[in-house]
Amino acid sequence: MKWEGYRKSKNFEDRRGMGTTGKVVAGGGAIGLIFLLIQLFLGGDPAQITQALESQLNQSGQVQAGQELTPEEKKMGDFCSTILATTEDVWHQIFRRNGANYREAKMVLFSGGVRSACGGASSSSGPFYCPADETVYMDLSFFDMLKQRFGAKGGDFAIAYVIAHEIGHHVQHQQGILAKVQNMRRQLPEVQGNKVHVAMELQADFYAGVWAHHVKQFLEEGDFEEALNAAAVVGNDYMQKRTQGYVVPESFTHGTSQQRMEWLTRGFKTGDIANGDTYGELLR
């Protein structure tokens, strides 16, 4: 991706090398990869899940304060800040076109553990968006795990896709969608509530595709394929096959690999948020 030379976001903070402890956000991540794995391993008991995540945070969440970042790590921080800046420009333009004002999100890179307005989280939570402080939190070791354990191809645009997906949740927050989904899930049976959550996640994938459509000038050959590969690897069906050997569709919360790739592609091809009605297709 051709990103160097573009402006960096003023809403970016790099906390890597700073340690923290605290209670873990149960399920907060929009990708939610490791949290889902623990759900599978422990049979879905929320108390066990939270206890396991808290234990891991207590064991690994203390990172030596003031630890110097390598040149490669600093460059990756610059990359993430630049991607955040591109999302700001794209969503300002889209919101203005629709007669609204876009409120910029913040982003924090961390290592080991972090505190947010939604609670504490460890690296195991995966990247997540906290609506209480309108901030995206991400530990980049998540992507190493995707490559090592799940066969993801990696690449800088895969990381950009995840950032854009999380910003998609920020857009949903401003649209009032996150609050509506939360209320619906409280009122619906678990299986139906999961379907609503899947629709929300697929819409965030669609919004990531919309962002990619508007930054085509920065893309190089193979970039969008990196994003598609990342979307496929975090599909519920793919992950369940890799971790437990079989698939339980009723438990899906983020969508299948095929669904995630399709909605990401639809956003990329159209660039129009009017085409992102994931809810009607899933719930009728």
Backbone as CSV, one residue per row, in Angstrom:
resi,resn,N_x,N_y,N_z,CA_x,CA_y,CA_z,C_x,C_y,C_z
1,MET,0.852,-1.192,0.000,0.000,0.000,0.000,0.887,1.241,0.000
2,LYS,0.536,2.201,-0.841,1.325,3.429,-0.955,0.822,4.449,0.070
3,TRP,1.360,4.402,1.263,0.849,5.240,2.346,1.844,6.286,2.824
4,GLU,3.118,6.090,2.588,4.122,7.002,3.118,4.010,8.376,2.455
5,GLY,4.123,9.404,3.256,3.997,10.766,2.751,2.630,11.370,2.990
6,TYR,1.647,10.520,3.324,0.308,11.020,3.630,0.288,11.491,5.088
7,ARG,-0.650,12.337,5.421,-0.699,12.894,6.771,-1.025,11.812,7.804
8,LYS,-0.600,12.039,9.043,-0.932,11.158,10.166,-2.067,11.785,10.962
9,SER,-2.799,10.949,11.674,-3.941,11.424,12.452,-3.491,12.027,13.778
10,LYS,-4.159,13.073,14.191,-3.908,13.675,15.504,-4.620,12.901,16.605
11,ASN,-5.447,11.929,16.214,-6.226,11.144,17.176,-5.588,9.801,17.509
12,PHE,-4.313,9.645,17.195,-3.610,8.376,17.353,-2.687,8.435,18.566
13,GLU,-2.668,7.341,19.348,-1.782,7.240,20.508,-1.117,5.871,20.521
14,ASP,0.186,5.849,20.682,0.951,4.600,20.721,1.370,4.323,22.161
15,ARG,0.719,3.339,22.781,1.027,2.987,24.170,1.843,1.706,24.275
16,ARG,2.366,1.218,23.193,3.159,-0.010,23.258,4.354,0.201,24.182
17,GLY,4.592,-0.782,25.038,5.646,-0.666,26.024,5.155,-0.165,27.367
18,MET,3.859,0.185,27.470,3.274,0.605,28.744,2.438,-0.535,29.297
19,GLY,2.655,-0.914,30.530,1.919,-2.023,31.131,0.652,-1.546,31.794
20,THR,-0.303,-2.468,31.966,-1.542,-2.159,32.671,-2.176,-3.447,33.142
21,THR,-3.073,-3.328,34.077,-3.876,-4.462,34.513,-5.307,-3.995,34.615
22,GLY,-6.218,-4.905,34.894,-7.610,-4.523,35.034,-8.516,-5.602,34.513
23,LYS,-9.796,-5.428,34.737,-10.755,-6.424,34.267,-10.833,-6.403,32.757
24,VAL,-11.049,-7.571,32.205,-11.076,-7.712,30.755,-12.469,-7.449,30.225
25,VAL,-12.533,-6.762,29.104,-13.811,-6.562,28.422,-14.263,-7.899,27.868
26,ALA,-15.412,-8.389,28.287,-15.898,-9.696,27.836,-16.474,-9.577,26.445
27,GLY,-15.702,-9.992,25.457,-16.201,-10.062,24.092,-16.125,-8.794,23.316
28,GLY,-15.449,-7.765,23.800,-15.514,-6.450,23.188,-15.081,-6.372,21.756
29,GLY,-14.128,-7.193,21.301,-13.542,-7.024,19.981,-14.509,-7.218,18.845
30,ALA,-14.428,-6.354,17.867,-15.270,-6.509,16.684,-14.845,-7.719,15.896
31,ILE,-13.573,-7.998,15.864,-13.111,-9.258,15.292,-13.289,-10.351,16.321
32,GLY,-12.913,-10.060,17.590,-13.203,-10.978,18.694,-12.598,-12.343,18.532
33,LEU,-11.438,-12.483,17.919,-10.922,-13.788,17.547,-10.597,-14.654,18.751
34,ILE,-9.708,-14.189,19.613,-9.271,-15.036,20.704,-10.399,-15.266,21.691
35,PHE,-11.218,-14.254,21.894,-12.364,-14.429,22.775,-13.255,-15.564,22.272
36,LEU,-13.465,-15.636,20.990,-14.270,-16.702,20.414,-13.610,-18.054,20.634
37,LEU,-12.286,-18.113,20.479,-11.577,-19.372,20.700,-11.774,-19.861,22.123
38,ILE,-11.670,-18.948,23.079,-11.852,-19.351,24.468,-13.285,-19.793,24.702
39,GLN,-14.237,-19.134,24.053,-15.621,-19.597,24.131,-15.737,-21.045,23.693
40,LEU,-15.061,-21.372,22.595,-15.126,-22.727,22.064,-14.469,-23.725,23.007
41,PHE,-13.301,-23.350,23.531,-12.562,-24.265,24.383,-13.262,-24.514,25.713
42,LEU,-13.932,-23.476,26.259,-14.526,-23.582,27.583,-16.028,-23.825,27.537
43,GLY,-16.553,-23.989,26.359,-17.965,-24.320,26.254,-18.893,-23.144,26.382
44,GLY,-18.364,-21.916,26.326,-19.215,-20.737,26.269,-19.669,-20.186,27.598
45,ASP,-19.135,-20.669,28.731,-19.521,-20.150,30.037,-18.896,-18.762,30.222
46,PRO,-19.704,-17.691,30.320,-19.147,-16.339,30.411,-18.217,-16.151,31.610
47,ALA,-18.565,-16.758,32.754,-17.722,-16.602,33.935,-16.346,-17.211,33.708
48,GLN,-16.316,-18.387,33.095,-15.048,-19.037,32.809,-14.239,-18.235,31.795
49,ILE,-14.930,-17.713,30.806,-14.255,-16.940,29.763,-13.592,-15.713,30.367
50,THR,-14.353,-14.955,31.148,-13.805,-13.746,31.747,-12.652,-14.067,32.685
51,GLN,-12.804,-15.145,33.485,-11.747,-15.539,34.398,-10.471,-15.898,33.647
52,ALA,-10.622,-16.604,32.528,-9.452,-17.003,31.752,-8.738,-15.798,31.171
53,LEU,-9.516,-14.835,30.650,-8.905,-13.646,30.075,-8.237,-12.791,31.136
54,GLU,-8.878,-12.668,32.294,-8.276,-11.903,33.376,-6.971,-12.529,33.839
55,SER,-6.966,-13.863,33.907,-5.762,-14.571,34.316,-4.625,-14.303,33.352
56,GLN,-4.939,-14.353,32.040,-3.898,-14.105,31.047,-3.388,-12.682,31.126
57,LEU,-4.286,-11.725,31.361,-3.870,-10.339,31.473,-2.957,-10.145,32.675
58,ASN,-3.285,-10.801,33.810,-2.460,-10.668,34.988,-1.073,-11.260,34.777
59,GLN,-0.999,-12.313,33.946,0.273,-12.972,33.705,1.118,-12.239,32.676
60,SER,0.468,-11.687,31.643,1.243,-11.112,30.548,1.001,-9.632,30.327
61,GLY,0.081,-9.041,31.101,-0.279,-7.653,30.853,0.742,-6.651,31.337
62,GLN,1.704,-7.079,32.133,2.724,-6.156,32.617,3.876,-6.106,31.632
63,VAL,3.991,-5.000,30.934,5.065,-4.795,29.974,5.982,-3.719,30.529
64,GLN,7.253,-3.888,30.400,8.201,-2.943,30.962,7.945,-1.538,30.426
65,ALA,7.683,-0.606,31.335,7.395,0.769,30.935,8.642,1.396,30.317
66,GLY,8.422,2.214,29.295,9.536,2.891,28.665,10.327,2.028,27.708
67,GLN,9.822,0.865,27.400,10.516,-0.030,26.472,10.625,0.635,25.101
68,GLU,11.820,0.680,24.567,12.064,1.369,23.303,11.516,0.565,22.132
69,LEU,10.789,1.236,21.266,10.267,0.579,20.078,11.363,0.480,19.026
70,THR,11.343,-0.582,18.257,12.304,-0.742,17.175,11.906,0.162,16.012
71,PRO,12.820,0.421,15.072,12.447,1.216,13.892,11.280,0.611,13.129
72,GLU,11.226,-0.719,13.059,10.117,-1.383,12.366,8.800,-1.134,13.099
73,GLU,8.840,-1.198,14.428,7.629,-0.959,15.210,7.163,0.494,15.077
74,LYS,8.112,1.421,15.067,7.749,2.829,14.890,7.121,3.059,13.517
75,LYS,7.675,2.403,12.508,7.117,2.549,11.167,5.699,1.992,11.114
76,MET,5.466,0.879,11.801,4.116,0.316,11.820,3.154,1.255,12.545
77,GLY,3.625,1.932,13.584,2.790,2.929,14.249,2.438,4.069,13.313
78,ASP,3.410,4.520,12.526,3.150,5.568,11.534,2.123,5.092,10.513
79,PHE,2.233,3.831,10.117,1.282,3.270,9.152,-0.140,3.301,9.723
80,CYS,-0.307,2.828,10.961,-1.638,2.782,11.565,-2.216,4.184,11.717
81,SER,-1.365,5.150,12.106,-1.818,6.528,12.238,-2.259,7.097,10.889
82,THR,-1.526,6.740,9.838,-1.870,7.207,8.501,-3.181,6.599,8.023
83,ILE,-3.361,5.303,8.264,-4.624,4.654,7.871,-5.788,5.309,8.600
84,LEU,-5.615,5.594,9.894,-6.669,6.273,10.641,-7.002,7.611,9.994
85,ALA,-5.969,8.340,9.558,-6.190,9.633,8.904,-7.002,9.477,7.621
86,THR,-6.737,8.421,6.851,-7.506,8.215,5.614,-8.968,7.915,5.927
87,THR,-9.217,7.171,7.016,-10.621,6.906,7.378,-11.320,8.203,7.762
88,GLU,-10.603,9.104,8.410,-11.193,10.393,8.782,-11.612,11.168,7.539
89,ASP,-10.723,11.221,6.565,-11.029,11.970,5.339,-12.213,11.355,4.590
90,VAL,-12.221,10.035,4.506,-13.295,9.352,3.772,-14.640,9.558,4.456
91,TRP,-14.688,9.361,5.771,-15.976,9.433,6.450,-16.459,10.873,6.622
92,HIS,-15.546,11.820,6.724,-15.983,13.223,6.690,-16.709,13.510,5.374
93,GLN,-16.132,13.047,4.288,-16.723,13.276,2.965,-18.092,12.609,2.849
94,ILE,-18.195,11.363,3.302,-19.457,10.623,3.180,-20.537,11.244,4.068
95,PHE,-20.181,11.589,5.300,-21.163,12.194,6.200,-21.650,13.536,5.658
96,ARG,-20.727,14.366,5.147,-21.134,15.659,4.586,-22.090,15.470,3.421
97,ARG,-21.797,14.468,2.597,-22.647,14.193,1.446,-24.065,13.826,1.876
98,ASN,-24.181,13.271,3.091,-25.487,12.866,3.599,-26.043,13.853,4.628
99,GLY,-25.491,15.060,4.635,-26.022,16.119,5.473,-25.727,15.974,6.954
100,ALA,-24.627,15.320,7.294,-24.280,15.106,8.702,-22.805,15.442,8.929
101,ASN,-22.424,15.514,10.194,-21.042,15.771,10.572,-20.422,14.510,11.163
102,TYR,-19.234,14.182,10.721,-18.521,13.007,11.232,-17.677,13.391,12.442
103,ARG,-17.819,12.652,13.512,-17.030,12.850,14.731,-15.882,11.839,14.719
104,GLU,-14.674,12.323,14.690,-13.520,11.449,14.510,-13.300,10.533,15.720
105,ALA,-12.941,9.295,15.431,-12.609,8.326,16.473,-11.139,8.461,16.853
106,LYS,-10.797,7.931,18.004,-9.406,7.853,18.430,-8.921,6.413,18.260
107,MET,-7.614,6.236,18.263,-7.036,4.903,18.134,-5.840,4.774,19.060
108,VAL,-5.753,3.633,19.742,-4.656,3.343,20.655,-4.013,2.018,20.268
109,LEU,-2.714,2.031,20.040,-1.948,0.798,19.899,-1.418,0.429,21.277
110,PHE,-1.518,-0.844,21.647,-1.015,-1.270,22.945,-0.339,-2.632,22.811
111,SER,0.360,-3.013,23.850,0.964,-4.344,23.900,0.734,-4.933,25.284
112,GLY,0.281,-6.180,25.322,0.048,-6.865,26.593,-1.333,-6.622,27.145
113,GLY,-1.628,-5.403,27.546,-2.922,-5.085,28.114,-3.178,-3.594,28.052
114,VAL,-4.426,-3.207,28.221,-4.792,-1.795,28.103,-6.064,-1.534,28.891
115,ARG,-6.214,-0.306,29.373,-7.460,0.131,29.999,-8.245,0.985,29.008
116,SER,-9.534,0.772,28.967,-10.414,1.585,28.140,-11.631,1.965,28.962
117,ALA,-12.469,2.826,28.416,-13.700,3.200,29.105,-14.679,2.035,29.169
118,CYS,-14.420,0.986,28.386,-15.252,-0.216,28.413,-14.680,-1.273,29.355
119,GLY,-13.585,-0.952,30.040,-12.935,-1.899,30.922,-11.519,-2.164,30.460
120,GLY,-10.870,-3.134,31.089,-9.525,-3.520,30.689,-9.577,-4.650,29.689
121,ALA,-8.517,-4.794,28.915,-8.455,-5.870,27.931,-7.017,-6.311,27.765
122,SER,-6.838,-7.582,27.443,-5.512,-8.098,27.118,-5.403,-8.253,25.608
123,SER,-4.210,-8.614,25.163,-4.009,-8.861,23.731,-4.967,-9.921,23.224
124,SER,-5.389,-10.830,24.125,-6.260,-11.930,23.729,-7.642,-11.476,23.291
125,SER,-8.008,-10.244,23.618,-9.336,-9.767,23.226,-9.424,-9.488,21.739
126,GLY,-8.298,-9.339,21.069,-8.311,-8.952,19.669,-8.598,-7.466,19.536
127,PRO,-8.486,-6.898,18.347,-8.825,-5.482,18.131,-10.282,-5.225,18.504
128,PHE,-10.553,-4.090,19.132,-11.938,-3.803,19.498,-12.198,-2.306,19.497
129,TYR,-13.464,-1.960,19.344,-13.915,-0.574,19.410,-14.716,-0.387,20.680
130,CYS,-14.405,0.648,21.442,-15.133,0.967,22.662,-15.979,2.211,22.414
131,PRO,-17.305,2.082,22.364,-18.148,3.247,22.096,-18.143,4.264,23.241
132,ALA,-17.832,3.813,24.464,-17.862,4.714,25.615,-16.812,5.814,25.503
133,ASP,-15.662,5.518,24.901,-14.657,6.563,24.684,-14.354,6.776,23.202
134,GLU,-15.152,6.132,22.346,-15.046,6.269,20.887,-13.605,6.038,20.414
135,THR,-13.050,4.916,20.861,-11.651,4.619,20.578,-11.489,3.183,20.092
136,VAL,-10.637,3.013,19.092,-10.238,1.693,18.611,-8.967,1.291,19.339
137,TYR,-8.948,0.069,19.885,-7.782,-0.461,20.587,-7.259,-1.670,19.821
138,MET,-5.931,-1.732,19.656,-5.377,-2.823,18.866,-3.958,-3.164,19.301
139,ASP,-3.721,-4.465,19.497,-2.381,-5.000,19.720,-1.976,-5.708,18.434
140,LEU,-0.887,-5.265,17.830,-0.491,-5.780,16.519,-0.035,-7.228,16.556
141,SER,0.212,-7.784,17.751,0.573,-9.206,17.826,-0.580,-10.091,17.366
142,PHE,-1.775,-9.538,17.331,-2.953,-10.246,16.811,-2.701,-10.770,15.398
143,PHE,-2.029,-9.984,14.587,-1.815,-10.360,13.191,-0.739,-11.443,13.061
144,ASP,0.229,-11.437,13.965,1.215,-12.522,13.976,0.531,-13.845,14.282
145,MET,-0.407,-13.817,15.239,-1.151,-15.023,15.585,-2.002,-15.512,14.418
146,LEU,-2.628,-14.580,13.689,-3.433,-14.980,12.535,-2.584,-15.716,11.506
147,LYS,-1.377,-15.241,11.303,-0.485,-15.875,10.328,0.024,-17.217,10.835
148,GLN,0.458,-17.258,12.085,1.096,-18.455,12.613,0.106,-19.582,12.867
149,ARG,-1.072,-19.246,13.383,-2.006,-20.289,13.793,-3.102,-20.568,12.782
150,PHE,-3.467,-19.547,12.006,-4.614,-19.715,11.121,-4.282,-19.551,9.647
151,GLY,-3.024,-19.390,9.330,-2.615,-19.386,7.940,-2.939,-18.135,7.169
152,ALA,-3.166,-17.016,7.863,-3.418,-15.757,7.153,-2.165,-15.343,6.388
153,LYS,-2.364,-14.688,5.260,-1.242,-14.280,4.427,-0.548,-13.016,4.950
154,GLY,-1.261,-12.230,5.750,-0.668,-11.016,6.281,-0.631,-9.906,5.241
155,GLY,0.265,-8.939,5.439,0.355,-7.786,4.552,-0.206,-6.545,5.204
156,ASP,0.280,-5.386,4.786,-0.151,-4.154,5.434,-1.623,-3.835,5.188
157,PHE,-2.161,-4.238,4.039,-3.556,-3.904,3.789,-4.509,-4.770,4.610
158,ALA,-4.057,-5.938,5.062,-4.860,-6.733,5.981,-5.043,-5.979,7.294
159,ILE,-3.970,-5.331,7.754,-4.061,-4.525,8.970,-4.966,-3.320,8.723
160,ALA,-4.822,-2.695,7.564,-5.666,-1.549,7.226,-7.138,-1.938,7.209
161,TYR,-7.439,-3.130,6.700,-8.823,-3.610,6.671,-9.391,-3.716,8.082
162,VAL,-8.608,-4.261,9.015,-9.090,-4.407,10.391,-9.339,-3.033,11.017
163,ILE,-8.428,-2.094,10.795,-8.640,-0.737,11.304,-9.920,-0.152,10.722
164,ALA,-10.113,-0.312,9.413,-11.306,0.226,8.759,-12.576,-0.451,9.265
165,HIS,-12.487,-1.752,9.579,-13.629,-2.477,10.145,-14.002,-1.892,11.503
166,GLU,-13.005,-1.669,12.346,-13.281,-1.100,13.669,-13.842,0.311,13.554
167,ILE,-13.317,1.098,12.628,-13.882,2.427,12.386,-15.314,2.303,11.876
168,GLY,-15.596,1.219,11.153,-16.966,0.952,10.736,-17.905,0.862,11.926
169,HIS,-17.432,0.281,13.027,-18.246,0.243,14.245,-18.433,1.636,14.826
170,HIS,-17.426,2.489,14.685,-17.566,3.873,15.137,-18.640,4.594,14.315
171,VAL,-18.648,4.336,13.019,-19.693,4.906,12.158,-21.057,4.406,12.615
172,GLN,-21.169,3.109,12.894,-22.436,2.549,13.383,-22.843,3.196,14.704
173,HIS,-21.866,3.469,15.551,-22.151,4.122,16.832,-22.785,5.485,16.593
174,GLN,-22.230,6.258,15.664,-22.783,7.583,15.376,-24.159,7.484,14.723
175,GLN,-24.389,6.418,13.987,-25.687,6.217,13.350,-26.740,5.689,14.317
176,GLY,-26.324,5.347,15.523,-27.247,4.782,16.506,-27.468,3.294,16.351
177,ILE,-26.712,2.663,15.467,-26.907,1.243,15.177,-26.418,0.359,16.322
178,LEU,-25.274,0.692,16.904,-24.743,-0.146,17.985,-25.722,-0.247,19.139
179,ALA,-26.325,0.868,19.523,-27.288,0.862,20.622,-28.529,0.048,20.259
180,LYS,-28.990,0.179,19.018,-30.173,-0.583,18.589,-29.896,-2.078,18.605
181,VAL,-28.716,-2.485,18.126,-28.367,-3.911,18.109,-28.285,-4.454,19.528
182,GLN,-27.688,-3.681,20.421,-27.581,-4.112,21.811,-28.966,-4.306,22.424
183,ASN,-29.870,-3.383,22.177,-31.230,-3.501,22.715,-31.962,-4.693,22.122
184,MET,-31.804,-4.913,20.819,-32.466,-6.044,20.172,-31.955,-7.372,20.724
185,ARG,-30.647,-7.473,20.946,-30.078,-8.721,21.443,-30.584,-9.052,22.845
186,ARG,-30.873,-8.023,23.637,-31.410,-8.258,24.981,-32.830,-8.808,24.929
187,GLN,-33.552,-8.478,23.865,-34.956,-8.857,23.776,-35.189,-10.140,22.990
188,LEU,-34.197,-10.586,22.239,-34.367,-11.748,21.364,-33.758,-13.006,21.971
189,PRO,-34.249,-14.185,21.555,-33.578,-15.434,21.925,-32.147,-15.431,21.401
190,GLU,-31.289,-16.247,21.988,-29.864,-16.193,21.673,-29.578,-16.367,20.186
191,VAL,-30.191,-17.364,19.547,-29.899,-17.633,18.136,-30.280,-16.438,17.275
192,GLN,-31.450,-15.864,17.514,-31.882,-14.703,16.739,-31.029,-13.486,17.060
193,GLY,-30.655,-13.358,18.326,-29.784,-12.260,18.707,-28.424,-12.346,18.033
194,ASN,-27.933,-13.570,17.877,-26.666,-13.761,17.174,-26.760,-13.301,15.722
195,LYS,-27.909,-13.542,15.104,-28.101,-13.130,13.713,-28.023,-11.598,13.585
196,VAL,-28.585,-10.902,14.559,-28.519,-9.441,14.533,-27.066,-8.989,14.665
197,HIS,-26.328,-9.665,15.544,-24.924,-9.307,15.738,-24.108,-9.593,14.478
198,VAL,-24.398,-10.710,13.814,-23.729,-11.020,12.544,-23.975,-9.909,11.541
199,ALA,-25.231,-9.452,11.463,-25.561,-8.371,10.520,-24.752,-7.119,10.818
200,MET,-24.574,-6.814,12.092,-23.795,-5.639,12.474,-22.337,-5.794,12.053
201,GLU,-21.770,-6.981,12.263,-20.371,-7.221,11.895,-20.180,-7.186,10.378
202,LEU,-21.120,-7.752,9.642,-21.015,-7.733,8.185,-21.146,-6.309,7.649
203,GLN,-21.963,-5.497,8.305,-22.060,-4.103,7.880,-20.740,-3.367,8.128
204,ALA,-20.048,-3.697,9.224,-18.736,-3.095,9.476,-17.739,-3.534,8.404
205,ASP,-17.847,-4.782,7.943,-17.016,-5.227,6.818,-17.357,-4.434,5.556
206,PHE,-18.653,-4.232,5.334,-19.089,-3.443,4.182,-18.521,-2.026,4.252
207,TYR,-18.590,-1.412,5.434,-18.050,-0.060,5.603,-16.540,-0.036,5.361
208,ALA,-15.848,-1.107,5.758,-14.412,-1.188,5.458,-14.187,-1.207,3.957
209,GLY,-15.067,-1.905,3.232,-14.974,-1.923,1.780,-15.259,-0.565,1.165
210,VAL,-16.226,0.151,1.747,-16.524,1.510,1.274,-15.295,2.398,1.434
211,TRP,-14.647,2.302,2.589,-13.402,3.068,2.795,-12.373,2.704,1.736
212,ALA,-12.179,1.393,1.492,-11.184,0.951,0.510,-11.501,1.502,-0.881
213,HIS,-12.781,1.584,-1.219,-13.196,2.141,-2.511,-12.695,3.571,-2.675
214,HIS,-12.716,4.328,-1.591,-12.365,5.749,-1.655,-10.866,6.004,-1.496
215,VAL,-10.082,4.954,-1.258,-8.612,5.131,-1.168,-7.912,4.264,-2.213
216,LYS,-8.597,4.008,-3.317,-8.020,3.164,-4.362,-6.680,3.685,-4.867
217,GLN,-6.488,4.994,-4.794,-5.246,5.574,-5.309,-4.032,5.115,-4.511
218,PHE,-4.251,4.605,-3.295,-3.145,4.144,-2.466,-2.872,2.645,-2.609
219,LEU,-3.774,1.937,-3.286,-3.665,0.481,-3.346,-2.659,0.034,-4.395
220,GLU,-1.972,-1.060,-4.080,-1.058,-1.707,-5.004,-1.602,-3.088,-5.343
221,GLU,-1.013,-3.716,-6.335,-1.468,-5.038,-6.760,-1.415,-6.020,-5.594
222,GLY,-2.520,-6.701,-5.370,-2.590,-7.704,-4.316,-3.085,-7.185,-2.984
223,ASP,-3.227,-5.862,-2.836,-3.648,-5.302,-1.551,-5.041,-5.768,-1.153
224,PHE,-6.011,-5.624,-2.049,-7.374,-5.986,-1.670,-7.491,-7.482,-1.404
225,GLU,-6.695,-8.283,-2.089,-6.690,-9.727,-1.843,-6.205,-10.023,-0.428
226,GLU,-5.277,-9.203,0.102,-4.838,-9.366,1.486,-6.004,-9.153,2.447
227,ALA,-6.812,-8.151,2.158,-7.970,-7.887,3.005,-8.984,-9.018,2.918
228,LEU,-9.223,-9.527,1.723,-10.154,-10.646,1.555,-9.673,-11.873,2.315
229,ASN,-8.378,-12.129,2.272,-7.826,-13.274,2.997,-8.028,-13.115,4.500
230,ALA,-7.790,-11.897,5.011,-7.997,-11.641,6.437,-9.459,-11.828,6.813
231,ALA,-10.377,-11.351,5.961,-11.803,-11.510,6.227,-12.190,-12.978,6.248
232,ALA,-11.599,-13.772,5.370,-11.907,-15.200,5.311,-11.415,-15.923,6.551
233,VAL,-10.212,-15.571,7.000,-9.615,-16.252,8.146,-10.398,-15.994,9.426
234,VAL,-11.035,-14.831,9.553,-11.794,-14.543,10.774,-13.275,-14.870,10.617
235,GLY,-13.649,-15.609,9.579,-15.012,-16.091,9.460,-15.294,-17.146,10.521
236,ASN,-16.507,-17.141,11.068,-16.839,-18.088,12.135,-16.695,-19.541,11.714
237,ASP,-17.105,-19.853,10.489,-17.033,-21.246,10.047,-15.583,-21.709,9.926
238,TYR,-14.726,-20.869,9.374,-13.311,-21.224,9.211,-12.657,-21.438,10.572
239,MET,-12.920,-20.529,11.503,-12.304,-20.614,12.813,-12.782,-21.840,13.576
240,GLN,-14.075,-22.132,13.489,-14.593,-23.290,14.208,-14.030,-24.589,13.645
241,LYS,-13.896,-24.668,12.330,-13.293,-25.862,11.731,-11.859,-26.048,12.204
242,ARG,-11.116,-24.950,12.301,-9.715,-25.037,12.694,-9.542,-25.355,14.177
243,THR,-10.492,-24.963,15.008,-10.328,-25.126,16.445,-11.042,-26.351,17.013
244,GLN,-12.226,-26.694,16.459,-12.960,-27.818,17.038,-13.353,-28.881,16.013
245,GLY,-13.065,-28.599,14.744,-13.266,-29.619,13.728,-14.667,-29.685,13.147
246,TYR,-15.598,-28.895,13.640,-16.955,-28.873,13.100,-17.541,-27.481,13.287
247,VAL,-18.662,-27.235,12.610,-19.249,-25.896,12.561,-20.619,-25.891,13.224
248,VAL,-20.888,-24.862,14.010,-22.188,-24.681,14.654,-22.751,-23.334,14.204
249,PRO,-23.513,-23.310,13.107,-23.999,-22.037,12.557,-24.800,-21.196,13.546
250,GLU,-25.544,-21.858,14.452,-26.368,-21.105,15.398,-25.529,-20.245,16.346
251,SER,-24.256,-20.584,16.482,-23.396,-19.844,17.400,-22.641,-18.709,16.718
252,PHE,-22.793,-18.570,15.410,-22.052,-17.534,14.684,-22.421,-16.144,15.210
253,THR,-21.403,-15.304,15.381,-21.623,-13.923,15.805,-21.001,-12.914,14.844
254,HIS,-20.150,-13.392,13.918,-19.461,-12.469,13.018,-19.663,-12.800,11.543
255,GLY,-20.261,-13.938,11.235,-20.515,-14.301,9.851,-19.511,-15.306,9.314
256,THR,-19.891,-15.967,8.224,-19.006,-16.936,7.590,-17.914,-16.219,6.802
257,SER,-16.911,-16.978,6.422,-15.850,-16.409,5.585,-16.424,-15.840,4.297
258,GLN,-17.338,-16.597,3.679,-17.934,-16.159,2.423,-18.727,-14.870,2.604
259,GLN,-19.508,-14.788,3.674,-20.293,-13.579,3.929,-19.388,-12.365,4.139
260,ARG,-18.336,-12.557,4.901,-17.459,-11.434,5.205,-16.750,-10.942,3.946
261,MET,-16.309,-11.870,3.114,-15.666,-11.476,1.864,-16.663,-10.801,0.928
262,GLU,-17.878,-11.322,0.863,-18.885,-10.755,-0.039,-19.245,-9.327,0.347
263,TRP,-19.447,-9.054,1.637,-19.834,-7.711,2.046,-18.666,-6.744,1.946
264,LEU,-17.467,-7.206,2.222,-16.295,-6.358,2.023,-16.166,-5.988,0.552
265,THR,-16.359,-6.954,-0.323,-16.266,-6.717,-1.757,-17.368,-5.794,-2.249
266,ARG,-18.582,-5.975,-1.732,-19.693,-5.112,-2.145,-19.412,-3.652,-1.792
267,GLY,-18.882,-3.424,-0.609,-18.530,-2.057,-0.232,-17.444,-1.490,-1.118
268,PHE,-16.460,-2.322,-1.455,-15.344,-1.893,-2.293,-15.815,-1.546,-3.706
269,LYS,-16.727,-2.328,-4.238,-17.199,-2.111,-5.601,-18.122,-0.904,-5.710
270,THR,-18.992,-0.694,-4.705,-20.006,0.362,-4.816,-19.557,1.677,-4.183
271,GLY,-18.856,1.615,-3.056,-18.458,2.824,-2.353,-19.614,3.638,-1.823
272,ASP,-20.794,3.029,-1.727,-22.017,3.743,-1.363,-22.643,3.086,-0.142
273,ILE,-22.758,3.815,0.966,-23.287,3.226,2.189,-24.755,2.826,2.052
274,ALA,-25.432,3.331,1.048,-26.832,2.960,0.837,-26.987,1.492,0.480
275,ASN,-25.903,0.850,0.061,-25.962,-0.561,-0.326,-25.576,-1.498,0.815
276,GLY,-25.522,-0.987,2.045,-25.037,-1.785,3.162,-26.098,-2.298,4.106
277,ASP,-27.276,-2.648,3.578,-28.345,-3.178,4.428,-28.129,-4.667,4.677
278,THR,-27.281,-4.984,5.604,-27.034,-6.387,5.961,-28.159,-6.952,6.801
279,TYR,-28.927,-6.135,7.451,-29.956,-6.592,8.380,-31.154,-7.188,7.658
280,GLY,-31.586,-6.529,6.583,-32.749,-7.032,5.859,-32.510,-8.414,5.286
281,GLU,-31.323,-8.663,4.782,-31.034,-9.945,4.148,-30.945,-11.073,5.172
282,LEU,-30.468,-10.785,6.356,-30.256,-11.839,7.351,-31.475,-12.134,8.191
283,LEU,-32.341,-11.167,8.388,-33.411,-11.329,9.376,-34.768,-11.621,8.773
284,ARG,-34.913,-11.519,7.466,-36.248,-11.791,6.915,-36.472,-13.291,6.732
